[in-house]
């Protein structure tokens, strides 16, 4: 008998008054990612393994899964932790949709187990802050 493990996703959406090309640049250039998300060794290649290094000292192991230039980017986002409540294997997907006034950006982080309520809430709040910073970085760096 197999027991299905249900997971939840954090979804945060934001209207950004910049064209998709500017948002894409902020999402895919390592030095800009460092300004709004975390220090990293990102490279825009499917299969590229990279690390995100949080200010709190944590390291996330990531791998680029798919790329559709100026439309969609997804990568694995894995955080190993001794405490199973904080260990997380997830996928982050950014979807960019052009609008009359800029870009609709949708971020989904999928893979939270039901018992990970604190991590789920933290990710929801964290993505809102990250996207606020991303908007600023896109305005300057794009």
Secondary structure, 3 states (H helix, E strand, C coil): CCCCCCEEEEEEEEEECCCHHHHHHHHHCHHHHHHHCCEECCCCCCCCEEEEECCCCCEEEEEEEEEECCCEEEEEEEECCCCCCCCEEEEEEEEEEEECCEEEEEEEEEEEECCCHHHHHHHHHHHHHHHHHHHHHHHHHC
